[in-house]
Amino acid sequence: MKLLWISAAIAFLLDQVSKYVVIHVMGVSQFNPIDVLPPLLNFRYGENRGINFGLLGDGTSVWALIAVALVICCGVLWWIRRHPQGGLANASAGLLIGGALANVLDRLLYGFVLDFLNMSCCGINNPFVFNVADIFIFAGAIGLVFFGKDGTPQKKGA
């Protein structure tokens, strides 16, 4: 469980620090995008009022989205505690939880999730932006799929 809390703290802090640096120090805004490694990596200001890719962004309560994120975090914690996992699964759970809580903090502070990463490639202009927390949430979920046990009791000797 210690690895879960460490990875959650790292994911949370890296997301919040990256947002602060890109938005407040580098000055990325709606009127000041920054091309870092065009077209692969660009900083573009985005306010995500919904879930991934802005889905459910119109008319969905900020509090409902916060509640869903917190329920998912609690569910992952409950599952990990009830069905002890290995180190990689615990780290994955921590990444998911830390990323989700970082986005919850954004919703509490701003009323939306602050996004700034944009990636395009191969002549395809991607209009969507995301943040570091989204990367951790995705990586954590994938890690749980690959490294998490299913929670069913195993027979001895099996």
Secondary structure, 3 states (H helix, E strand, C coil): CHHHHHHHHHHHHHHHHHHHHHHHHCCCECCECEEEECCCEEEEEEEECCCHHHCCCCCCCHHHHHHHHHHHHHHHHHHHHHCCCCHHHHHHHHHHHHHHHHHHHHHHHHCCEEEEEECCECCECCCCCECHHHHHHHHHHHHHHHHCCCCCCCCCCC
